Amino acid sequence: MTPRTPFLLTISIMLAYHLTAYKAIVSVNTISSQIYYLVPILLRTTTSRTMFVSGPFSLGKLSITCGVISSCWLIFTYVLFITPTEAPITADNTNYATILLPS
């Protein structure tokens, strides 16, 4: 039994009984990974456009277009994962990801 096992068991039991907590944790994980995808794509298409040295595989002129499209898509889905999924909004179905995310 590793030291992490009691922690993981506690989290699993908590998530099994509280669907709202589960939704918040999944939303935060998704939003965080999207931010980590967005940063290099956005930097590549804006500031390091001239400094970046292309590798053996390159999209050429399409790389900027693909970077802009993927950045817009990541920002759009970021907004979707912050908004509540049901209406009317109550304490049980609200999305607490905005509270858990660092500001």
Backbone hydrogen bonds, N-H to C=O, Kabsch-Sander energy under -0.5 kcal/mol:
donor,donor_aa,acceptor,acceptor_aa,energy
5,T,2,T,-1.2
7,F,3,P,-0.5
8,L,4,R,-2.7
9,L,5,T,-2.5
10,T,6,P,-2.3
11,I,7,F,-2.4
12,S,8,L,-2.5
13,I,9,L,-2.4
14,M,10,T,-2.4
15,L,11,I,-2.6
16,A,12,S,-1.8
17,Y,13,I,-1.2
18,H,14,M,-1.5
19,L,17,Y,-0.6
22,Y,18,H,-1.7
23,K,19,L,-2.5
24,A,20,T,-2.0
25,I,21,A,-2.3
26,V,22,Y,-2.4
27,S,23,K,-2.4
28,V,24,A,-2.5
29,N,25,I,-2.2
30,T,26,V,-2.3
31,I,27,S,-2.9
32,S,28,V,-2.6
33,S,29,N,-2.1
34,Q,30,T,-2.1
35,I,31,I,-2.1
36,Y,32,S,-2.1
37,Y,33,S,-1.5
38,L,34,Q,-2.3
39,V,35,I,-2.1
41,I,37,Y,-1.2
42,L,38,L,-3.1
43,L,39,V,-2.5
44,R,40,P,-2.3
45,T,41,I,-1.9
46,T,42,L,-1.2
48,S,43,L,-2.4
49,R,46,T,-0.7
52,F,48,S,-1.9
54,S,52,F,-0.6
58,S,56,P,-0.6
62,L,59,L,-1.6
63,S,60,G,-1.2
65,T,61,K,-0.7
66,C,62,L,-2.9
67,G,63,S,-2.0
68,V,64,I,-2.3
69,I,65,T,-2.5
70,S,66,C,-2.5
71,S,67,G,-2.0
72,C,68,V,-2.4
73,W,69,I,-2.3
74,L,70,S,-2.4
75,I,71,S,-2.2
76,F,72,C,-2.3
77,T,73,W,-2.6
78,Y,74,L,-1.9
79,V,75,I,-1.9
80,L,76,F,-1.9
81,F,77,T,-2.1
82,I,78,Y,-0.8
82,I,79,V,-0.7
83,T,79,V,-1.5
85,T,93,N,-0.6
94,T,90,T,-1.0
96,Y,94,T,-0.7
98,T,95,N,-0.6
99,I,96,Y,-0.5
100,L,96,Y,-1.6
101,L,97,A,-2.0
